[in-house]
Amino acid sequence: MPPQLISWLIILVSLIAIISLMVLLRRLAIKRFRQAVKRAGYHESWSDADGSIQKDILYDPKSNLGFDLYIPAKQDPIKTRNLILFIHGGSWLFGNKNQIAYAAKRYAKAGYLTASMDYSLLSKENPEIDFFTMRDEIHLCIQKIKTHCQEQGFKLDKIALSGISAGGHLAMLYGYSQQMLSPIPIAFLAIQTGPSDFQTRTNKRYQQALFNFITRRTGIDLKHAKRDSHEILAIKKQASPISYINEASPPTLLAYGKRDRIVPFKNHDLLVQALQNAKVSFTSIVFPKSGHLLADDPDQRDAYHLAFLEYAERYFV
């Protein structure tokens, strides 16, 4: 066999081996992710006996954005005067309300009205979208929730906001900066692994999302700009939920993983410090063995669920 042909065969076999290894690693990664999601409890069964679901209620027809409303079968007249709104994660780039439907089902089964919402995502096709766009969409969604629930016979006294990851960031950004403007008074926040402060170094994915946000707000290309300029530092502060915490901020339930490589645990520490300085009531549940999915501390997972119910009992009054 000619040496040149042998060389090509070696290259071909090597490529096949590399591709096969990549496919195997991807499958293993997907398997591990699904196992982690299961361990983290990101699933909740639902049947007609649990209640009803009203799907795709539009709150912004122009953007075709909506929410799903979960109505418990056993309606407690006290509990159903309040609603919990869940906001999905996905690095502000992907995801939808179905990803956090399990939480809406879980707490609807506990007797509360719940909802999960969609919001606009960052994309090259829509350069006008930024964090404040998403924040304002939460406001629109709450307005629609208020009127829609009134039409259904539910007069809402209070609302709680809960989010995971990017959704946690948005829940805090709205809850801390827009509390006095909310169409429904905010009773409390329940946050899992949400970025709280962009003024310190964080994960590359979130740092890139921040850079995109700054470019969209200012037109500044950070590849050729001083990242510590006054204007950029001001934008970072505006995007950071902790910047808005004050003595009137809503009570906050926190859940963060010590081994989180996506949203570093420092976000927890800075958030706790800001809440303490403002004398805002909070509960911190740390997952010492868990990463971003909070999948490896079952006792802490159960403690968060119980604390969530305790917050609802305490602050929905």
Phi and psi in degrees as GROMACS dihedral restraints (atoms count N, CA, C in turn):
[ dihedral_restraints ]
;  ai    aj    ak    al  type     phi  dphi    fc
    3     4     5     6     1   -60.4    20    10
    4     5     6     7     1   141.7    20    10
    6     7     8     9     1   -55.9    20    10
    7     8     9    10     1   -37.0    20    10
    9    10    11    12     1   -64.3    20    10
   10    11    12    13     1   -39.0    20    10
   12    13    14    15     1   -67.1    20    10
   13    14    15    16     1   -39.9    20    10
   15    16    17    18     1   -60.0    20    10
   16    17    18    19     1   -41.4    20    10
   18    19    20    21     1   -62.2    20    10
   19    20    21    22     1   -43.8    20    10
   21    22    23    24     1   -64.7    20    10
   22    23    24    25     1   -37.4    20    10
   24    25    26    27     1   -65.3    20    10
   25    26    27    28     1   -40.3    20    10
   27    28    29    30     1   -62.3    20    10
   28    29    30    31     1   -43.4    20    10
   30    31    32    33     1   -62.6    20    10
   31    32    33    34     1   -44.0    20    10
   33    34    35    36     1   -62.6    20    10
   34    35    36    37     1   -45.3    20    10
   36    37    38    39     1   -62.9    20    10
   37    38    39    40     1   -39.8    20    10
   39    40    41    42     1   -63.4    20    10
   40    41    42    43     1   -43.1    20    10
   42    43    44    45     1   -62.9    20    10
   43    44    45    46     1   -43.1    20    10
   45    46    47    48     1   -61.5    20    10
   46    47    48    49     1   -41.2    20    10
   48    49    50    51     1   -64.5    20    10
   49    50    51    52     1   -41.9    20    10
   51    52    53    54     1   -65.0    20    10
   52    53    54    55     1   -45.8    20    10
   54    55    56    57     1   -62.8    20    10
   55    56    57    58     1   -42.5    20    10
   57    58    59    60     1   -61.9    20    10
   58    59    60    61     1   -40.5    20    10
   60    61    62    63     1   -65.1    20    10
   61    62    63    64     1   -41.4    20    10
   63    64    65    66     1   -63.9    20    10
   64    65    66    67     1   -42.2    20    10
   66    67    68    69     1   -62.5    20    10
   67    68    69    70     1   -42.6    20    10
   69    70    71    72     1   -63.7    20    10
   70    71    72    73     1   -44.7    20    10
   72    73    74    75     1   -63.9    20    10
   73    74    75    76     1   -38.8    20    10
   75    76    77    78     1   -63.5    20    10
   76    77    78    79     1   -43.4    20    10
   78    79    80    81     1   -63.2    20    10
   79    80    81    82     1   -40.2    20    10
   81    82    83    84     1   -65.3    20    10
   82    83    84    85     1   -39.3    20    10
   84    85    86    87     1   -64.3    20    10
   85    86    87    88     1   -43.4    20    10
   87    88    89    90     1   -63.4    20    10
   88    89    90    91     1   -41.3    20    10
   90    91    92    93     1   -62.9    20    10
   91    92    93    94     1   -44.8    20    10
   93    94    95    96     1   -64.0    20    10
   94    95    96    97     1   -39.1    20    10
   96    97    98    99     1   -63.3    20    10
   97    98    99   100     1   -45.3    20    10
   99   100   101   102     1   -64.3    20    10
  100   101   102   103     1   -37.8    20    10
  102   103   104   105     1   -65.3    20    10
  103   104   105   106     1   -40.5    20    10
  105   106   107   108     1   -65.9    20    10
  106   107   108   109     1   -41.4    20    10
  108   109   110   111     1   -59.8    20    10
  109   110   111   112     1   -41.6    20    10
  111   112   113   114     1   -64.9    20    10
  112   113   114   115     1   -44.9    20    10
  114   115   116   117     1   -63.2    20    10
  115   116   117   118     1   -34.8    20    10
  117   118   119   120     1   -74.0    20    10
  118   119   120   121     1   -12.2    20    10
  120   121   122   123     1    84.3    20    10
  121   122   123   124     1    25.7    20    10
  123   124   125   126     1   -83.2    20    10
  124   125   126   127     1    53.6    20    10
  126   127   128   129     1  -158.0    20    10
  127   128   129   130     1   142.5    20    10
  129   130   131   132     1  -149.9    20    10
  130   131   132   133     1   128.0    20    10
  132   133   134   135     1   -71.4    20    10
  133   134   135   136     1   161.1    20    10
  135   136   137   138     1  -154.9    20    10
  136   137   138   139     1   137.1    20    10
  138   139   140   141     1  -139.4    20    10
  139   140   141   142     1   172.1    20    10
  141   142   143   144     1   -59.4    20    10
  142   143   144   145     1   -28.3    20    10
  144   145   146   147     1   -69.2    20    10
  145   146   147   148     1   -20.3    20    10
  147   148   149   150     1   -82.8    20    10
  148   149   150   151     1   -24.9    20    10
  150   151   152   153     1   148.4    20    10
  151   152   153   154     1  -160.2    20    10
  153   154   155   156     1  -126.5    20    10
  154   155   156   157     1   154.8    20    10
  156   157   158   159     1  -123.9    20    10
  157   158   159   160     1   126.0    20    10
  159   160   161   162     1  -102.4    20    10
  160   161   162   163     1   114.5    20    10
  162   163   164   165     1   -95.4    20    10
  163   164   165   166     1   147.3    20    10
  165   166   167   168     1    54.2    20    10
  166   167   168   169     1    51.9    20    10
  168   169   170   171     1   -82.6    20    10
  169   170   171   172     1   115.7    20    10
  171   172   173   174     1   -72.8    20    10
  172   173   174   175     1   130.5    20    10
  174   175   176   177     1  -110.5    20    10
  175   176   177   178     1   -16.3    20    10
  177   178   179   180     1  -140.2    20    10
  178   179   180   181     1    85.4    20    10
  180   181   182   183     1   -58.3    20    10
  181   182   183   184     1   -31.3    20    10
  183   184   185   186     1   -61.8    20    10
  184   185   186   187     1   -39.9    20    10
  186   187   188   189     1   -98.2    20    10
  187   188   189   190     1    -0.1    20    10
  189   190   191   192     1    58.3    20    10
  190   191   192   193     1    40.9    20    10
  192   193   194   195     1  -102.8    20    10
  193   194   195   196     1   141.4    20    10
  195   196   197   198     1  -148.4    20    10
  196   197   198   199     1  -173.4    20    10
  198   199   200   201     1  -140.9    20    10
  199   200   201   202     1   161.5    20    10
  201   202   203   204     1  -108.7    20    10
  202   203   204   205     1   136.6    20    10
  204   205   206   207     1  -109.8    20    10
  205   206   207   208     1   130.5    20    10
  207   208   209   210     1  -110.9    20    10
  208   209   210   211     1   120.0    20    10
  210   211   212   213     1  -112.9    20    10
  211   212   213   214     1   117.6    20    10
  213   214   215   216     1   -66.3    20    10
  214   215   216   217     1   147.2    20    10
  216   217   218   219     1   -66.9    20    10
  217   218   219   220     1   -44.3    20    10
  219   220   221   222     1   -93.2    20    10
  220   221   222   223     1   102.1    20    10
  222   223   224   225     1   -93.9    20    10
  223   224   225   226     1   109.1    20    10
  225   226   227   228     1   -82.6    20    10
  226   227   228   229     1   121.9    20    10
  228   229   230   231     1   -60.3    20    10
  229   230   231   232     1   -22.7    20    10
  231   232   233   234     1   -82.4    20    10
  232   233   234   235     1   -49.0    20    10
  234   235   236   237     1   -63.9    20    10
  235   236   237   238     1   -38.1    20    10
  237   238   239   240     1   -82.2    20    10
  238   239   240   241     1    11.1    20    10
  240   241   242   243     1   -90.3    20    10
  241   242   243   244     1     2.2    20    10
  243   244   245   246     1  -133.5    20    10
  244   245   246   247     1   157.5    20    10
  246   247   248   249     1  -140.8    20    10
  247   248   249   250     1   145.4    20    10
  249   250   251   252     1  -112.1    20    10
  250   251   252   253     1   122.9    20    10
  252   253   254   255     1  -103.4    20    10
  253   254   255   256     1   124.3    20    10
  255   256   257   258     1  -104.7    20    10
  256   257   258   259     1   135.9    20    10
  258   259   260   261     1  -122.0    20    10
  259   260   261   262     1   122.3    20    10
  261   262   263   264     1   -74.4    20    10
  262   263   264   265     1   161.7    20    10
  264   265   266   267     1   -96.9    20    10
  265   266   267   268     1  -163.1    20    10
  267   268   269   270     1   127.6    20    10
  268   269   270   271     1    27.0    20    10
  270   271   272   273     1    60.7    20    10
  271   272   273   274     1    21.8    20    10
  273   274   275   276     1    64.1    20    10
  274   275   276   277     1     7.7    20    10
  276   277   278   279     1  -110.2    20    10
  277   278   279   280     1   -27.3    20    10
  279   280   281   282     1  -152.5    20    10
  280   281   282   283     1   176.0    20    10
  282   283   284   285     1   106.6    20    10
  283   284   285   286     1   168.6    20    10
  285   286   287   288     1  -157.3    20    10
  286   287   288   289     1   176.3    20    10
  288   289   290   291     1   -63.4    20    10
  289   290   291   292     1   -21.6    20    10
  291   292   293   294     1   -67.9    20    10
  292   293   294   295     1   -25.0    20    10
  294   295   296   297     1   -69.6    20    10
  295   296   297   298     1   -20.7    20    10
  297   298   299   300     1  -116.8    20    10
  298   299   300   301     1    16.3    20    10
  300   301   302   303     1   -62.4    20    10
  301   302   303   304     1   -31.2    20    10
  303   304   305   306     1   -57.9    20    10
  304   305   306   307     1   -39.2    20    10
  306   307   308   309     1   -69.9    20    10
  307   308   309   310     1   -40.1    20    10
  309   310   311   312     1   -61.5    20    10
  310   311   312   313     1   -40.5    20    10
  312   313   314   315     1   -65.9    20    10
  313   314   315   316     1   -43.6    20    10
  315   316   317   318     1   -58.8    20    10
  316   317   318   319     1   -46.2    20    10
  318   319   320   321     1   -87.6    20    10
  319   320   321   322     1   -17.1    20    10
  321   322   323   324     1   -69.3    20    10
  322   323   324   325     1   -37.3    20    10
  324   325   326   327     1   -66.1    20    10
  325   326   327   328     1   -20.5    20    10
  327   328   329   330     1   -84.9    20    10
  328   329   330   331     1    -1.6    20    10
  330   331   332   333     1   110.9    20    10
  331   332   333   334     1    -4.4    20    10
  333   334   335   336     1   -96.1    20    10
  334   335   336   337     1   148.2    20    10
  336   337   338   339     1   -68.2    20    10
  337   338   339   340     1   136.4    20    10
  339   340   341   342     1  -136.8    20    10
  340   341   342   343     1   163.3    20    10
  342   343   344   345     1  -151.4    20    10
  343   344   345   346     1   152.5    20    10
  345   346   347   348     1  -126.9    20    10
  346   347   348   349     1   139.3    20    10
  348   349   350   351     1  -122.8    20    10
  349   350   351   352     1   153.0    20    10
  351   352   353   354     1   -94.5    20    10
  352   353   354   355     1   157.3    20    10
  354   355   356   357     1  -147.3    20    10
  355   356   357   358     1   163.2    20    10
  357   358   359   360     1   -65.4    20    10
  358   359   360   361     1   145.4    20    10
  360   361   362   363     1  -112.1    20    10
  361   362   363   364     1   153.4    20    10
  363   364   365   366     1   -66.1    20    10
  364   365   366   367     1   135.3    20    10
  366   367   368   369     1  -162.1    20    10
  367   368   369   370     1   157.0    20    10
  369   370   371   372     1   -66.3    20    10
  370   371   372   373     1   -29.9    20    10
  372   373   374   375     1   -71.7    20    10
  373   374   375   376     1   -22.4    20    10
  375   376   377   378     1  -128.0    20    10
  376   377   378   379     1    72.5    20    10
  378   379   380   381     1   -66.6    20    10
  379   380   381   382     1   -12.4    20    10
  381   382   383   384     1   -79.9    20    10
  382   383   384   385     1   -12.6    20    10
  384   385   386   387     1   -79.1    20    10
  385   386   387   388     1   131.6    20    10
  387   388   389   390     1  -146.6    20    10
  388   389   390   391     1  -174.4    20    10
  390   391   392   393     1   -58.6    20    10
  391   392   393   394     1   -37.1    20    10
  393   394   395   396     1   -72.1    20    10
  394   395   396   397     1   -28.2    20    10
  396   397   398   399     1   -60.4    20    10
  397   398   399   400     1   -47.5    20    10
  399   400   401   402     1   -64.0    20    10
  400   401   402   403     1   -41.0    20    10
  402   403   404   405     1   -59.2    20    10
  403   404   405   406     1   -45.1    20    10
  405   406   407   408     1   -68.3    20    10
  406   407   408   409     1   -29.7    20    10
  408   409   410   411     1   -68.7    20    10
  409   410   411   412     1   -32.8    20    10
  411   412   413   414     1   -60.3    20    10
  412   413   414   415     1   -41.4    20    10
  414   415   416   417     1   -61.2    20    10
  415   416   417   418     1   -46.8    20    10
  417   418   419   420     1   -60.8    20    10
  418   419   420   421     1   -40.5    20    10
  420   421   422   423     1   -63.9    20    10
  421   422   423   424     1   -43.7    20    10
  423   424   425   426     1   -63.5    20    10
  424   425   426   427     1   -39.0    20    10
  426   427   428   429     1   -58.9    20    10
  427   428   429   430     1   -45.5    20    10
  429   430   431   432     1   -68.3    20    10
  430   431   432   433     1   -39.1    20    10
  432   433   434   435     1   -57.8    20    10
  433   434   435   436     1   -43.1    20    10
  435   436   437   438     1   -60.9    20    10
  436   437   438   439     1   -50.4    20    10
  438   439   440   441     1   -70.4    20    10
  439   440   441   442     1   -39.6    20    10
  441   442   443   444     1   -65.3    20    10
  442   443   444   445     1   -42.5    20    10
  444   445   446   447     1   -66.0    20    10
  445   446   447   448     1   -35.1    20    10
  447   448   449   450     1   -61.0    20    10
  448   449   450   451     1   -40.6    20    10
  450   451   452   453     1   -64.5    20    10
  451   452   453   454     1   -28.4    20    10
  453   454   455   456     1   -86.8    20    10
  454   455   456   457     1    -1.3    20    10
  456   457   458   459     1    94.8    20    10
  457   458   459   460     1    12.2    20    10
  459   460   461   462     1  -112.8    20    10
  460   461   462   463     1   115.0    20    10
  462   463   464   465     1   -96.0    20    10
  463   464   465   466     1   110.0    20    10
  465   466   467   468     1   -83.1    20    10
  466   467   468   469     1   130.1    20    10
  468   469   470   471     1   -89.4    20    10
  469   470   471   472     1   -41.8    20    10
  471   472   473   474     1  -145.3    20    10
  472   473   474   475     1   162.5    20    10
  474   475   476   477     1  -134.5    20    10
  475   476   477   478     1   148.8    20    10
  477   478   479   480     1  -118.3    20    10
  478   479   480   481     1   146.7    20    10
  480   481   482   483     1  -113.3    20    10
  481   482   483   484     1   134.5    20    10
  483   484   485   486     1  -137.4    20    10
  484   485   486   487     1   138.2    20    10
  486   487   488   489     1  -152.1    20    10
  487   488   489   490     1   158.8    20    10
  489   490   491   492     1  -115.9    20    10
  490   491   492   493     1   134.3    20    10
  492   493   494   495     1    57.5    20    10
  493   494   495   496     1  -120.6    20    10
  495   496   497   498     1   -58.8    20    10
  496   497   498   499     1   -34.9    20    10
  498   499   500   501     1   -65.7    20    10
  499   500   501   502     1   -33.2    20    10
  501   502   503   504     1   -65.9    20    10
  502   503   504   505     1   -41.5    20    10
  504   505   506   507     1   -58.9    20    10
  505   506   507   508     1   -46.2    20    10
  507   508   509   510     1   -67.5    20    10
  508   509   510   511     1   -38.3    20    10
  510   511   512   513     1   -61.1    20    10
  511   512   513   514     1   -41.6    20    10
  513   514   515   516     1   -70.8    20    10
  514   515   516   517     1   -42.5    20    10
  516   517   518   519     1   -58.5    20    10
  517   518   519   520     1   -44.5    20    10
  519   520   521   522     1   -73.0    20    10
  520   521   522   523     1   -47.2    20    10
  522   523   524   525     1   -62.2    20    10
  523   524   525   526     1   -36.3    20    10
  525   526   527   528     1   -87.5    20    10
  526   527   528   529     1   -34.8    20    10
  528   529   530   531     1   -93.4    20    10
  529   530   531   532     1   -22.7    20    10
  531   532   533   534     1  -119.9    20    10
  532   533   534   535     1    16.3    20    10
  534   535   536   537     1   -54.4    20    10
  535   536   537   538     1   -42.7    20    10
  537   538   539   540     1   -75.6    20    10
  538   539   540   541     1   -12.1    20    10
  540   541   542   543     1  -103.8    20    10
  541   542   543   544     1    -7.3    20    10
  543   544   545   546     1   -61.3    20    10
  544   545   546   547     1   133.2    20    10
  546   547   548   549     1   -60.9    20    10
  547   548   549   550     1   -24.8    20    10
  549   550   551   552     1  -124.4    20    10
  550   551   552   553     1   129.4    20    10
  552   553   554   555     1   -54.6    20    10
  553   554   555   556     1   136.8    20    10
  555   556   557   558     1   -88.1    20    10
  556   557   558   559     1   119.4    20    10
  558   559   560   561     1   -81.3    20    10
  559   560   561   562     1   -44.5    20    10
  561   562   563   564     1  -165.9    20    10
  562   563   564   565     1   168.1    20    10
  564   565   566   567     1  -118.2    20    10
  565   566   567   568     1   145.8    20    10
  567   568   569   570     1  -130.0    20    10
  568   569   570   571     1   111.0    20    10
  570   571   572   573     1  -119.5    20    10
  571   572   573   574     1   131.6    20    10
  573   574   575   576     1  -117.6    20    10
  574   575   576   577     1   120.0    20    10
  576   577   578   579     1    50.3    20    10
  577   578   579   580     1    38.4    20    10
  579   580   581   582     1   -87.7    20    10
  580   581   582   583     1   134.4    20    10
  582   583   584   585     1   -59.9    20    10
  583   584   585   586     1   127.1    20    10
  585   586   587   588     1  -109.2    20    10
  586   587   588   589     1   -22.4    20    10
  588   589   590   591     1  -148.4    20    10
  589   590   591   592     1   115.9    20    10
  591   592   593   594     1   -92.3    20    10
  592   593   594   595     1     3.4    20    10
  594   595   596   597     1   -82.4    20    10
  595   596   597   598     1    -8.7    20    10
  597   598   599   600     1  -115.3    20    10
  598   599   600   601     1   166.1    20    10
  600   601   602   603     1   -66.1    20    10
  601   602   603   604     1   140.7    20    10
  603   604   605   606     1  -142.5    20    10
  604   605   606   607     1  -171.3    20    10
  606   607   608   609     1   -58.6    20    10
  607   608   609   610     1   147.0    20    10
  609   610   611   612     1   -58.9    20    10
  610   611   612   613     1   -38.9    20    10
  612   613   614   615     1   -62.4    20    10
  613   614   615   616     1   -45.6    20    10
  615   616   617   618     1   -73.2    20    10
  616   617   618   619     1   -31.9    20    10
  618   619   620   621     1   -64.0    20    10
  619   620   621   622     1   -39.5    20    10
  621   622   623   624     1   -67.0    20    10
  622   623   624   625     1   -38.9    20    10
  624   625   626   627     1   -61.7    20    10
  625   626   627   628     1   -38.9    20    10
  627   628   629   630     1   -64.9    20    10
  628   629   630   631     1   -44.4    20    10
  630   631   632   633     1   -60.5    20    10
  631   632   633   634     1   -40.5    20    10
  633   634   635   636     1   -62.2    20    10
  634   635   636   637     1   -40.8    20    10
  636   637   638   639     1   -61.6    20    10
  637   638   639   640     1   -46.0    20    10
  639   640   641   642     1   -62.5    20    10
  640   641   642   643     1   -43.4    20    10
  642   643   644   645     1   -62.1    20    10
  643   644   645   646     1   -41.1    20    10
  645   646   647   648     1   -66.7    20    10
  646   647   648   649     1   -35.7    20    10
  648   649   650   651     1   -79.1    20    10
  649   650   651   652     1   -32.7    20    10
  651   652   653   654     1  -119.0    20    10
  652   653   654   655     1   -20.0    20    10
  654   655   656   657     1    81.7    20    10
  655   656   657   658     1     3.5    20    10
  657   658   659   660     1   -82.5    20    10
  658   659   660   661     1   125.8    20    10
  660   661   662   663     1   -86.7    20    10
  661   662   663   664     1   110.7    20    10
  663   664   665   666     1   -68.2    20    10
  664   665   666   667     1   -12.9    20    10
  666   667   668   669     1   -66.9    20    10
  667   668   669   670     1   -24.2    20    10
  669   670   671   672     1  -126.8    20    10
  670   671   672   673     1    28.9    20    10
  672   673   674   675     1  -132.7    20    10
  673   674   675   676     1   158.7    20    10
  675   676   677   678     1   -77.8    20    10
  676   677   678   679     1   117.7    20    10
  678   679   680   681     1   -76.4    20    10
  679   680   681   682     1    -7.0    20    10
  681   682   683   684     1  -108.5    20    10
  682   683   684   685     1    19.0    20    10
  684   685   686   687     1   -68.1    20    10
  685   686   687   688     1   159.7    20    10
  687   688   689   690     1   -59.4    20    10
  688   689   690   691     1   -41.5    20    10
  690   691   692   693     1   -65.7    20    10
  691   692   693   694     1   -42.8    20    10
  693   694   695   696     1   -69.5    20    10
  694   695   696   697     1   -40.1    20    10
  696   697   698   699     1   -62.6    20    10
  697   698   699   700     1   -35.6    20    10
  699   700   701   702     1   -66.8    20    10
  700   701   702   703     1   -39.8    20    10
  702   703   704   705     1   -66.6    20    10
  703   704   705   706     1   -41.4    20    10
  705   706   707   708     1   -58.5    20    10
  706   707   708   709     1   -41.1    20    10
  708   709   710   711     1   -65.2    20    10
  709   710   711   712     1   -42.0    20    10
  711   712   713   714     1   -62.7    20    10
  712   713   714   715     1   -32.1    20    10
  714   715   716   717     1   -82.9    20    10
  715   716   717   718     1    -9.4    20    10
  717   718   719   720     1   -95.5    20    10
  718   719   720   721     1   116.6    20    10
  720   721   722   723     1   -55.5    20    10
  721   722   723   724     1   -34.8    20    10
  723   724   725   726     1   -64.3    20    10
  724   725   726   727     1   -18.6    20    10
  726   727   728   729     1   -64.9    20    10
  727   728   729   730     1   -21.2    20    10
  729   730   731   732     1  -104.2    20    10
  730   731   732   733     1    -1.7    20    10
  732   733   734   735     1   -69.1    20    10
  733   734   735   736     1   131.0    20    10
  735   736   737   738     1  -144.7    20    10
  736   737   738   739     1  -177.9    20    10
  738   739   740   741     1   -63.8    20    10
  739   740   741   742     1   -17.6    20    10
  741   742   743   744     1   -96.5    20    10
  742   743   744   745     1     3.1    20    10
  744   745   746   747     1   -65.4    20    10
  745   746   747   748     1   150.3    20    10
  747   748   749   750     1   -69.2    20    10
  748   749   750   751     1   148.9    20    10
  750   751   752   753     1   -53.9    20    10
  751   752   753   754     1   146.9    20    10
  753   754   755   756     1  -134.4    20    10
  754   755   756   757     1   129.8    20    10
  756   757   758   759     1  -100.4    20    10
  757   758   759   760     1   127.8    20    10
  759   760   761   762     1  -117.9    20    10
  760   761   762   763     1   143.7    20    10
  762   763   764   765     1  -140.4    20    10
  763   764   765   766     1   118.5    20    10
  765   766   767   768     1  -138.1    20    10
  766   767   768   769     1   148.1    20    10
  768   769   770   771     1   -97.1    20    10
  769   770   771   772     1   131.9    20    10
  771   772   773   774     1   -63.9    20    10
  772   773   774   775     1   -26.6    20    10
  774   775   776   777     1  -105.1    20    10
  775   776   777   778     1    22.7    20    10
  777   778   779   780     1   -71.9    20    10
  778   779   780   781     1   119.9    20    10
  780   781   782   783     1   -98.2    20    10
  781   782   783   784     1    -4.0    20    10
  783   784   785   786     1   -97.0    20    10
  784   785   786   787     1   -51.6    20    10
  786   787   788   789     1  -114.6    20    10
  787   788   789   790     1    98.0    20    10
  789   790   791   792     1   -53.9    20    10
  790   791   792   793     1   148.0    20    10
  792   793   794   795     1   -60.8    20    10
  793   794   795   796     1   -18.2    20    10
  795   796   797   798     1   -59.0    20    10
  796   797   798   799     1   -27.9    20    10
  798   799   800   801     1   -60.0    20    10
  799   800   801   802     1   -36.6    20    10
  801   802   803   804     1   -65.0    20    10
  802   803   804   805     1   -48.9    20    10
  804   805   806   807     1   -62.3    20    10
  805   806   807   808     1   -42.2    20    10
  807   808   809   810     1   -67.4    20    10
  808   809   810   811     1   -37.1    20    10
  810   811   812   813     1   -66.7    20    10
  811   812   813   814     1   -45.7    20    10
  813   814   815   816     1   -60.1    20    10
  814   815   816   817     1   -43.1    20    10
  816   817   818   819     1   -61.7    20    10
  817   818   819   820     1   -43.1    20    10
  819   820   821   822     1   -65.4    20    10
  820   821   822   823     1   -40.6    20    10
  822   823   824   825     1   -66.3    20    10
  823   824   825   826     1   -41.3    20    10
  825   826   827   828     1   -63.6    20    10
  826   827   828   829     1   -43.2    20    10
  828   829   830   831     1   -62.5    20    10
  829   830   831   832     1   -34.7    20    10
  831   832   833   834     1   -89.2    20    10
  832   833   834   835     1    -1.1    20    10
  834   835   836   837     1    58.7    20    10
  835   836   837   838     1    41.7    20    10
  837   838   839   840     1   -93.1    20    10
  838   839   840   841     1   134.8    20    10
  840   841   842   843     1   -65.7    20    10
  841   842   843   844     1   133.9    20    10
  843   844   845   846     1  -152.6    20    10
  844   845   846   847     1   161.1    20    10
  846   847   848   849     1  -130.9    20    10
  847   848   849   850     1   126.6    20    10
  849   850   851   852     1  -110.5    20    10
  850   851   852   853     1   124.1    20    10
  852   853   854   855     1  -116.7    20    10
  853   854   855   856     1   111.1    20    10
  855   856   857   858     1   -95.2    20    10
  856   857   858   859     1   135.1    20    10
  858   859   860   861     1  -103.5    20    10
  859   860   861   862     1    93.9    20    10
  861   862   863   864     1   -65.6    20    10
  862   863   864   865     1   -28.9    20    10
  864   865   866   867     1  -100.9    20    10
  865   866   867   868     1    -2.3    20    10
  867   868   869   870     1  -102.8    20    10
  868   869   870   871     1   153.3    20    10
  870   871   872   873     1   -95.2    20    10
  871   872   873   874     1  -147.3    20    10
  873   874   875   876     1   -65.2    20    10
  874   875   876   877     1   -30.2    20    10
  876   877   878   879     1   -83.1    20    10
  877   878   879   880     1    -6.3    20    10
  879   880   881   882     1    54.1    20    10
  880   881   882   883     1    47.3    20    10
  882   883   884   885     1   -99.5    20    10
  883   884   885   886     1   -10.3    20    10
  885   886   887   888     1  -117.6    20    10
  886   887   888   889     1    21.7    20    10
  888   889   890   891     1  -135.9    20    10
  889   890   891   892     1    77.6    20    10
  891   892   893   894     1   -58.7    20    10
  892   893   894   895     1   -35.1    20    10
  894   895   896   897     1   -65.3    20    10
  895   896   897   898     1   -40.5    20    10
  897   898   899   900     1   -69.6    20    10
  898   899   900   901     1   -35.0    20    10
  900   901   902   903     1   -60.0    20    10
  901   902   903   904     1   -45.8    20    10
  903   904   905   906     1   -66.3    20    10
  904   905   906   907     1   -37.3    20    10
  906   907   908   909     1   -64.6    20    10
  907   908   909   910     1   -37.9    20    10
  909   910   911   912     1   -64.2    20    10
  910   911   912   913     1   -44.1    20    10
  912   913   914   915     1   -60.9    20    10
  913   914   915   916     1   -45.2    20    10
  915   916   917   918     1   -65.5    20    10
  916   917   918   919     1   -39.8    20    10
  918   919   920   921     1   -64.7    20    10
  919   920   921   922     1   -37.3    20    10
  921   922   923   924     1   -59.6    20    10
  922   923   924   925     1   -47.4    20    10
  924   925   926   927     1   -64.7    20    10
  925   926   927   928     1   -37.0    20    10
  927   928   929   930     1   -65.3    20    10
  928   929   930   931     1   -40.4    20    10
  930   931   932   933     1   -62.0    20    10
  931   932   933   934     1   -42.8    20    10
  933   934   935   936     1   -62.4    20    10
  934   935   936   937     1   -43.1    20    10
  936   937   938   939     1   -65.1    20    10
  937   938   939   940     1   -37.2    20    10
  939   940   941   942     1   -79.3    20    10
  940   941   942   943     1   -44.1    20    10
  942   943   944   945     1  -100.8    20    10
  943   944   945   946     1   -11.7    20    10
  945   946   947   948     1   -89.8    20    10
  946   947   948   949     1    67.7    20    10
